[in-house]
């Protein structure tokens, strides 16, 4: 009986879906500030000044290929 319960618990927990609301990226090492489920570089409070060199003038990807809008929607 214990084995059956253990098996059911394993199946239950392994079948849980991951939350795919936020994209998962491998961030650069200087992105150390965790906020809203993603890591950011210092200066995140002024993205038009501090983030455009990698994410582009419009923050839609730039050289990083990662749009800030993927996580922040229309907050910008």
N, CA, C and O atoms as a printed pandas DataFrame, in Angstrom:
     atom_number atom_name residue_name chain_id  residue_number  x_coord  y_coord  z_coord
0              1         N          UNK        A               1    0.819   -1.194    0.000
1              2        CA          UNK        A               1    0.000    0.000    0.000
2              3         C          UNK        A               1    0.865    1.262    0.000
3              4         O          UNK        A               1    0.577    2.218   -0.720
4              5         N          UNK        A               2    1.922    1.261    0.808
5              6        CA          UNK        A               2    2.808    2.422    0.863
6              7         C          UNK        A               2    3.460    2.680   -0.497
7              8         O          UNK        A               2    3.632    3.825   -0.913
8              9         N          UNK        A               3    3.818    1.594   -1.175
9             10        CA          UNK        A               3    4.458    1.728   -2.491
10            11         C          UNK        A               3    3.481    2.343   -3.484
11            12         O          UNK        A               3    3.864    3.194   -4.287
12            13         N          UNK        A               4    2.243    1.925   -3.434
13            14        CA          UNK        A               4    1.224    2.478   -4.322
14            15         C          UNK        A               4    1.018    3.965   -4.063
15            16         O          UNK        A               4    0.922    4.747   -5.009
16            17         N          UNK        A               5    0.950    4.357   -2.822
17            18        CA          UNK        A               5    0.791    5.774   -2.469
18            19         C          UNK        A               5    1.999    6.572   -2.934
19            20         O          UNK        A               5    1.845    7.663   -3.484
20            21         N          UNK        A               6    3.192    6.044   -2.720
21            22        CA          UNK        A               6    4.416    6.737   -3.165
22            23         C          UNK        A               6    4.411    6.897   -4.685
23            24         O          UNK        A               6    4.755    7.959   -5.204
24            25         N          UNK        A               7    4.023    5.847   -5.387
25            26        CA          UNK        A               7    3.967    5.905   -6.845
26            27         C          UNK        A               7    2.969    6.974   -7.306
27            28         O          UNK        A               7    3.273    7.750   -8.212
28            29         N          UNK        A               8    1.811    7.018   -6.705
29            30        CA          UNK        A               8    0.796    8.010   -7.070
30            31         C          UNK        A               8    1.271    9.434   -6.798
31            32         O          UNK        A               8    1.007   10.341   -7.589
32            33         N          UNK        A               9    1.956    9.628   -5.706
33            34        CA          UNK        A               9    2.496   10.959   -5.400
34            35         C          UNK        A               9    3.550   11.380   -6.421
35            36         O          UNK        A               9    3.573   12.530   -6.859
36            37         N          UNK        A              10    4.407   10.457   -6.793
37            38        CA          UNK        A              10    5.433   10.753   -7.800
38            39         C          UNK        A              10    4.772   11.131   -9.121
39            40         O          UNK        A              10    5.163   12.114   -9.750
40            41         N          UNK        A              11    3.785   10.365   -9.542
41            42        CA          UNK        A              11    3.084   10.652  -10.790
42            43         C          UNK        A              11    2.381   12.000  -10.707
43            44         O          UNK        A              11    2.425   12.779  -11.659
44            45         N          UNK        A              12    1.737   12.280   -9.589
45            46        CA          UNK        A              12    1.023   13.540   -9.411
46            47         C          UNK        A              12    1.959   14.731   -9.537
47            48         O          UNK        A              12    1.673   15.674  -10.275
48            49         N          UNK        A              13    3.071   14.693   -8.821
49            50        CA          UNK        A              13    3.988   15.836   -8.831
50            51         C          UNK        A              13    4.776   15.945  -10.127
51            52         O          UNK        A              13    5.126   17.051  -10.537
52            53         N          UNK        A              14    5.058   14.849  -10.766
53            54        CA          UNK        A              14    5.820   14.926  -12.016
54            55         C          UNK        A              14    4.949   15.354  -13.183
55            56         O          UNK        A              14    5.470   15.756  -14.223
56            57         N          UNK        A              15    3.637   15.277  -13.032
57            58        CA          UNK        A              15    2.757   15.669  -14.123
58            59         C          UNK        A              15    2.364   17.130  -14.061
59            60         O          UNK        A              15    1.679   17.616  -14.961
60            61         N          UNK        A              16    2.776   17.842  -13.030
61            62        CA          UNK        A              16    2.453   19.268  -12.933
62            63         C          UNK        A              16    3.144   20.023  -14.055
63            64         O          UNK        A              16    4.311   19.777  -14.361
64            65         N          UNK        A              17    2.421   20.933  -14.654
65            66        CA          UNK        A              17    2.990   21.719  -15.744
66            67         C          UNK        A              17    3.825   22.854  -15.194
67            68         O          UNK        A              17    3.542   23.407  -14.131
68            69         N          UNK        A              18    4.868   23.187  -15.948
69            70        CA          UNK        A              18    5.659   24.357  -15.596
70            71         C          UNK        A              18    4.890   25.596  -15.964
71            72         O          UNK        A              18    4.078   25.581  -16.888
72            73         N          UNK        A              19    5.141   26.678  -15.242
73            74        CA          UNK        A              19    4.546   27.954  -15.589
74            75         C          UNK        A              19    5.337   28.531  -16.751
75            76         O          UNK        A              19    6.500   28.903  -16.593
76            77         N          UNK        A              20    4.707   28.605  -17.918
77            78        CA          UNK        A              20    5.385   29.101  -19.109
78            79         C          UNK        A              20    4.988   30.527  -19.435
79            80         O          UNK        A              20    5.118   30.961  -20.580
80            81         N          UNK        A              21    4.500   31.269  -18.433
81            82        CA          UNK        A              21    4.097   32.646  -18.669
82            83         C          UNK        A              21    5.286   33.536  -18.997
83            84         O          UNK        A              21    5.161   34.484  -19.773
84            85         N          UNK        A              22    6.433   33.235  -18.412
85            86        CA          UNK        A              22    7.613   34.051  -18.624
86            87         C          UNK        A              22    8.626   33.280  -19.462
87            88         O          UNK        A              22    8.904   32.114  -19.181
88            89         N          UNK        A              23    9.172   33.917  -20.477
89            90        CA          UNK        A              23   10.207   33.250  -21.250
90            91         C          UNK        A              23   11.429   32.969  -20.389
91            92         O          UNK        A              23   11.710   33.698  -19.437
92            93         N          UNK        A              24   12.142   31.923  -20.725
93            94        CA          UNK        A              24   13.351   31.591  -19.974
94            95         C          UNK        A              24   14.563   31.832  -20.869
95            96         O          UNK        A              24   14.689   31.241  -21.941
96            97         N          UNK        A              25   15.438   32.698  -20.415
97            98        CA          UNK        A              25   16.636   33.040  -21.165
98            99         C          UNK        A              25   17.837   32.862  -20.265
99           100         O          UNK        A              25   17.730   32.902  -19.039
100          101         N          UNK        A              26   18.959   32.670  -20.881
101          102        CA          UNK        A              26   20.209   32.640  -20.157
102          103         C          UNK        A              26   20.722   34.072  -20.138
103          104         O          UNK        A              26   21.228   34.567  -21.146
104          105         N          UNK        A              27   20.595   34.728  -19.013
105          106        CA          UNK        A              27   20.952   36.139  -18.904
106          107         C          UNK        A              27   22.447   36.329  -18.706
107          108         O          UNK        A              27   23.112   35.448  -18.163
108          109         N          UNK        A              28   22.986   37.465  -19.137
109          110        CA          UNK        A              28   24.404   37.770  -18.906
110          111         C          UNK        A              28   24.707   37.850  -17.411
111          112         O          UNK        A              28   23.808   38.084  -16.604
112          113         N          UNK        A              29   25.944   37.661  -17.052
113          114        CA          UNK        A              29   26.342   37.631  -15.640
114          115         C          UNK        A              29   26.114   38.955  -14.916
115          116         O          UNK        A              29   26.010   38.971  -13.690
116          117         N          UNK        A              30   26.034   40.074  -15.654
117          118        CA          UNK        A              30   25.800   41.357  -14.991
118          119         C          UNK        A              30   24.316   41.615  -14.709
119          120         O          UNK        A              30   23.966   42.645  -14.134
120          121         N          UNK        A              31   23.461   40.700  -15.103
121          122        CA          UNK        A              31   22.032   40.797  -14.808
122          123         C          UNK        A              31   21.776   40.040  -13.502
123          124         O          UNK        A              31   21.475   38.846  -13.507
124          125         N          UNK        A              32   21.901   40.761  -12.385
125          126        CA          UNK        A              32   21.865   40.130  -11.068
126          127         C          UNK        A              32   20.677   40.555  -10.214
127          128         O          UNK        A              32   20.513   40.053   -9.102
128          129         N          UNK        A              33   19.850   41.462  -10.706
129          130        CA          UNK        A              33   18.715   41.949   -9.927
130          131         C          UNK        A              33   17.460   41.181  -10.346
131          132         O          UNK        A              33   17.010   41.275  -11.488
132          133         N          UNK        A              34   16.915   40.432   -9.415
133          134        CA          UNK        A              34   15.721   39.640   -9.711
134          135         C          UNK        A              34   14.480   40.481   -9.448
135          136         O          UNK        A              34   14.294   41.014   -8.354
136          137         N          UNK        A              35   13.633   40.593  -10.469
137          138        CA          UNK        A              35   12.403   41.374  -10.329
138          139         C          UNK        A              35   11.362   40.807  -11.291
139          140         O          UNK        A              35   11.647   40.573  -12.465
140          141         N          UNK        A              36   10.179   40.594  -10.788
141          142        CA          UNK        A              36    9.056   40.111  -11.595
142          143         C          UNK        A              36    9.371   38.804  -12.316
143          144         O          UNK        A              36    8.903   38.588  -13.434
144          145         N          UNK        A              37   10.150   37.942  -11.696
145          146        CA          UNK        A              37   10.439   36.635  -12.278
146          147         C          UNK        A              37   11.540   36.621  -13.321
147          148         O          UNK        A              37   11.761   35.600  -13.971
148          149         N          UNK        A              38   12.230   37.728  -13.491
149          150        CA          UNK        A              38   13.338   37.797  -14.456
150          151         C          UNK        A              38   14.500   38.541  -13.822
151          152         O          UNK        A              38   14.320   39.294  -12.865
152          153         N          UNK        A              39   15.696   38.326  -14.362
153          154        CA          UNK        A              39   16.855   39.055  -13.841
154          155         C          UNK        A              39   17.166   40.236  -14.749
155          156         O          UNK        A              39   17.026   40.162  -15.970
156          157         N          UNK        A              40   17.589   41.315  -14.126
157          158        CA          UNK        A              40   17.871   42.564  -14.824
158          159         C          UNK        A              40   19.249   43.073  -14.431
159          160         O          UNK        A              40   19.832   42.641  -13.436
160          161         N          UNK        A              41   19.746   43.988  -15.222
161          162        CA          UNK        A              41   20.993   44.690  -14.940
162          163         C          UNK        A              41   20.666   45.915  -14.080
163          164         O          UNK        A              41   19.528   46.383  -14.079
164          165         N          UNK        A              42   21.647   46.430  -13.357
165          166        CA          UNK        A              42   21.405   47.643  -12.588
166          167         C          UNK        A              42   20.986   48.760  -13.548
167          168         O          UNK        A              42   21.410   48.791  -14.703
168          169         N          UNK        A              43   20.168   49.651  -13.066
169          170        CA          UNK        A              43   19.649   50.730  -13.899
170          171         C          UNK        A              43   18.342   50.362  -14.573
171          172         O          UNK        A              43   17.890   51.062  -15.479
172          173         N          UNK        A              44   17.733   49.270  -14.139
173          174        CA          UNK        A              44   16.499   48.807  -14.768
174          175         C          UNK        A              44   15.361   49.801  -14.648
175          176         O          UNK        A              44   14.389   49.720  -15.398
176          177         N          UNK        A              45   15.464   50.733  -13.723
177          178        CA          UNK        A              45   14.409   51.724  -13.558
178          179         C          UNK        A              45   14.433   52.790  -14.665
179          180         O          UNK        A              45   13.497   53.582  -14.780
180          181         N          UNK        A              46   15.486   52.813  -15.468
181          182        CA          UNK        A              46   15.593   53.743  -16.598
182          183         C          UNK        A              46   15.984   52.968  -17.852
183          184         O          UNK        A              46   17.105   53.108  -18.340
184          185         N          UNK        A              47   15.064   52.144  -18.382
185          186        CA          UNK        A              47   15.411   51.287  -19.519
186          187         C          UNK        A              47   15.800   52.051  -20.780
187          188         O          UNK        A              47   16.627   51.571  -21.556
188          189         N          UNK        A              48   15.225   53.225  -20.999
189          190        CA          UNK        A              48   15.566   53.990  -22.202
190          191         C          UNK        A              48   17.002   54.501  -22.158
191          192         O          UNK        A              48   17.550   54.899  -23.186
192          193         N          UNK        A              49   17.608   54.493  -20.990
193          194        CA          UNK        A              49   19.005   54.897  -20.852
194          195         C          UNK        A              49   19.922   53.693  -20.714
195          196         O          UNK        A              49   20.993   53.657  -21.319
196          197         N          UNK        A              50   19.514   52.710  -19.924
197          198        CA          UNK        A              50   20.418   51.634  -19.531
198          199         C          UNK        A              50   20.263   50.315  -20.271
199          200         O          UNK        A              50   21.141   49.458  -20.172
200          201         N          UNK        A              51   19.184   50.125  -21.002
201          202        CA          UNK        A              51   18.929   48.816  -21.611
202          203         C          UNK        A              51   19.008   48.822  -23.135
203          204         O          UNK        A              51   19.069   47.764  -23.761
204          205         N          UNK        A              52   19.007   50.010  -23.728
205          206        CA          UNK        A              52   18.925   50.110  -25.189
206          207         C          UNK        A              52   20.157   49.575  -25.918
207          208         O          UNK        A              52   20.048   49.159  -27.072
208          209         N          UNK        A              53   21.313   49.575  -25.280
209          210        CA          UNK        A              53   22.513   49.117  -25.984
210          211         C          UNK        A              53   22.423   47.643  -26.356
211          212         O          UNK        A              53   23.027   47.227  -27.345
212          213         N          UNK        A              54   21.699   46.855  -25.603
213          214        CA          UNK        A              54   21.530   45.429  -25.917
214          215         C          UNK        A              54   20.133   45.093  -26.431
215          216         O          UNK        A              54   19.980   44.241  -27.307
216          217         N          UNK        A              55   19.120   45.755  -25.893
217          218        CA          UNK        A              55   17.740   45.417  -26.235
218          219         C          UNK        A              55   17.160   46.312  -27.331
219          220         O          UNK        A              55   16.002   46.146  -27.714
220          221         N          UNK        A              56   17.950   47.251  -27.834
221          222        CA          UNK        A              56   17.525   48.107  -28.929
222          223         C          UNK        A              56   16.838   49.379  -28.471
223          224         O          UNK        A              56   16.306   49.449  -27.363
224          225         N          UNK        A              57   16.856   50.385  -29.337
225          226        CA          UNK        A              57   16.242   51.681  -29.021
226          227         C          UNK        A              57   14.766   51.535  -28.666
227          228         O          UNK        A              57   14.243   52.286  -27.842
228          229         N          UNK        A              58   14.102   50.569  -29.288
229          230        CA          UNK        A              58   12.680   50.354  -29.025
230          231         C          UNK        A              58   12.440   49.258  -27.981
231          232         O          UNK        A              58   11.293   48.912  -27.696
232          233         N          UNK        A              59   13.513   48.716  -27.416
233          234        CA          UNK        A              59   13.484   47.651  -26.411
234          235         C          UNK        A              59   12.805   46.376  -26.915
235          236         O          UNK        A              59   12.289   45.585  -26.126
236          237         N          UNK        A              60   12.812   46.186  -28.235
237          238        CA          UNK        A              60   12.148   45.020  -28.823
238          239         C          UNK        A              60   13.115   43.909  -29.232
239          240         O          UNK        A              60   12.733   42.994  -29.961
240          241         N          UNK        A              61   14.355   43.984  -28.773
241          242        CA          UNK        A              61   15.273   42.878  -29.051
242          243         C          UNK        A              61   16.706   43.303  -29.227
243          244         O          UNK        A              61   17.594   42.797  -28.541
244          245         N          UNK        A              62   16.949   44.234  -30.144
245          246        CA          UNK        A              62   18.310   44.695  -30.387
246          247         C          UNK        A              62   19.274   43.563  -30.636
247          248         O          UNK        A              62   18.896   42.536  -31.200
248          249         N          UNK        A              63   20.522   43.736  -30.223
249          250        CA          UNK        A              63   21.543   42.718  -30.442
250          251         C          UNK        A              63   21.350   41.498  -29.542
251          252         O          UNK        A              63   21.862   40.419  -29.841
252          253         N          UNK        A              64   20.611   41.668  -28.438
253          254        CA          UNK        A              64   20.377   40.531  -27.535
254          255         C          UNK        A              64   19.339   39.572  -28.104
255          256         O          UNK        A              64   19.329   38.387  -27.773
256          257         N          UNK        A              65   18.464   40.097  -28.965
257          258        CA          UNK        A              65   17.386   39.276  -29.501
258          259         C          UNK        A              65   16.276   39.011  -28.501
259          260         O          UNK        A              65   15.382   38.207  -28.763
260          261         N          UNK        A              66   16.325   39.681  -27.356
261          262        CA          UNK        A              66   15.311   39.494  -26.316
262          263         C          UNK        A              66   14.554   40.803  -26.133
263          264         O          UNK        A              66   15.128   41.818  -25.739
264          265         N          UNK        A              67   13.271   40.763  -26.422
265          266        CA          UNK        A              67   12.432   41.942  -26.271
266          267         C          UNK        A              67   12.009   42.109  -24.822
267          268         O          UNK        A              67   11.598   41.145  -24.176
268          269         N          UNK        A              68   12.108   43.316  -24.315
269          270        CA          UNK        A              68   11.641   43.602  -22.955
270          271         C          UNK        A              68   10.127   43.451  -22.870
271          272         O          UNK        A              68    9.583   43.196  -21.796
272          273         N          UNK        A              69    9.454   43.607  -23.997
273          274        CA          UNK        A              69    7.995   43.504  -24.026
274          275         C          UNK        A              69    7.504   42.071  -23.797
275          276         O          UNK        A              69    6.338   41.867  -23.456
276          277         N          UNK        A              70    8.377   41.079  -23.981
277          278        CA          UNK        A              70    7.960   39.704  -23.748
278          279         C          UNK        A              70    7.548   39.490  -22.297
279          280         O          UNK        A              70    6.648   38.700  -22.015
280          281         N          UNK        A              71    8.197   40.186  -21.387
281          282        CA          UNK        A              71    7.851   40.066  -19.976
282          283         C          UNK        A              71    7.057   41.270  -19.464
283          284         O          UNK        A              71    6.178   41.119  -18.616
284          285         N          UNK        A              72    7.359   42.441  -19.967
285          286        CA          UNK        A              72    6.786   43.658  -19.417
286          287         C          UNK        A              72    5.542   44.154  -20.126
287          288         O          UNK        A              72    4.928   45.126  -19.686
288          289         N          UNK        A              73    5.163   43.515  -21.199
289          290        CA          UNK        A              73    3.972   43.899  -21.967
290          291         C          UNK        A              73    3.972   45.394  -22.257
291          292         O          UNK        A              73    4.910   45.912  -22.861
292          293         N          UNK        A              74    2.954   46.065  -21.841
293          294        CA          UNK        A              74    2.818   47.484  -22.155
294          295         C          UNK        A              74    3.269   48.397  -21.023
295          296         O          UNK        A              74    2.966   49.590  -21.031
296          297         N          UNK        A              75    3.989   47.848  -20.050
297          298        CA          UNK        A              75    4.456   48.662  -18.928
298          299         C          UNK        A              75    5.442   49.736  -19.353
299          300         O          UNK        A              75    5.623   50.728  -18.647
300          301         N          UNK        A              76    6.076   49.549  -20.491
301          302        CA          UNK        A              76    7.077   50.517  -20.920
302          303         C          UNK        A              76    6.379   51.729  -21.449
303          304         O          UNK        A              76    7.033   52.683  -21.871
